[in-house]
Amino acid sequence: MSRGEIEVEIRIDGEEIEVNRFVQEMMGNAIAGAISALKGVRMDWNELKITVNRNRSANTNTNTNHVE
């Protein structure tokens, strides 16, 4: 994988969350490293998108002290 500058954009429920350069590099490099270990992934990729959805109805945590 080429070591070009990595930009990371974070959106939560459509709202963009600002992240500084350090966080962008830290998160980007960690994700890029994990992705590079997957079979079939080209090392010269340009864009990577990950979507994480939380299914609240599946949350069975009954701890009333739990903060989300």
QUICOR-V283746 format. One record per residue. N is the residue number from 0. RES is the residue in one letter. PSI is psi in radians with two decimals (999 if undefined). OMEGA is omega as a letter, one per 30 degrees, with the letter a starting at -180 (NA if undefined). D_LAST is the distance of its C-alpha to the last C-alpha in whole Angstrom. Layout:
n	res	psi	omega	d_last
N	RES	PSI	OMEGA	D_LAST
N	RES	PSI	OMEGA	D_LAST
//
This chain:
n	res	psi	omega	d_last
0	M	2.34	l	36
1	S	2.61	a	37
2	R	0.84	l	36
3	G	2.97	l	35
4	E	2.32	a	33
5	I	2.27	l	29
6	E	2.35	l	27
7	V	2.29	l	23
8	E	2.29	l	22
9	I	2.25	l	18
10	R	2.32	l	17
11	I	2.07	a	14
12	D	0.72	l	15
13	G	-0.20	a	18
14	E	2.18	a	17
15	E	2.34	l	19
16	I	2.19	a	17
17	E	2.35	l	20
18	V	2.47	a	20
19	N	3.03	a	23
20	R	-0.76	a	26
21	F	-0.83	a	25
22	V	-0.71	l	22
23	Q	-0.82	a	23
24	E	-0.75	a	26
25	M	-0.88	a	24
26	M	-0.78	a	21
27	G	-0.79	l	24
28	N	-0.66	l	27
29	A	-0.79	l	24
30	I	-0.77	l	24
31	A	-0.68	l	27
32	G	-0.75	l	28
33	A	-0.73	a	26
34	I	-0.65	a	28
35	S	-0.35	l	31
36	A	-0.16	a	31
37	L	2.45	l	31
38	K	2.44	l	34
39	G	0.00	l	36
40	V	2.16	l	34
41	R	2.48	a	36
42	M	-0.21	a	36
43	D	0.51	a	37
44	W	2.69	l	34
45	N	-0.57	a	33
46	E	2.44	l	30
47	L	2.25	l	27
48	K	2.32	l	24
49	I	2.26	l	21
50	T	2.25	l	19
51	V	2.11	l	16
52	N	2.43	l	14
53	R	2.12	l	12
54	N	1.68	a	13
55	R	-0.57	a	11
56	S	-0.36	l	14
57	A	-0.10	a	15
58	N	1.95	a	11
59	T	0.25	a	13
60	N	2.10	a	11
61	T	0.12	l	13
62	N	1.99	a	11
63	T	-0.21	l	11
64	N	-0.04	a	10
65	H	2.27	l	7
66	V	2.31	l	4
67	E	999	NA	0
//
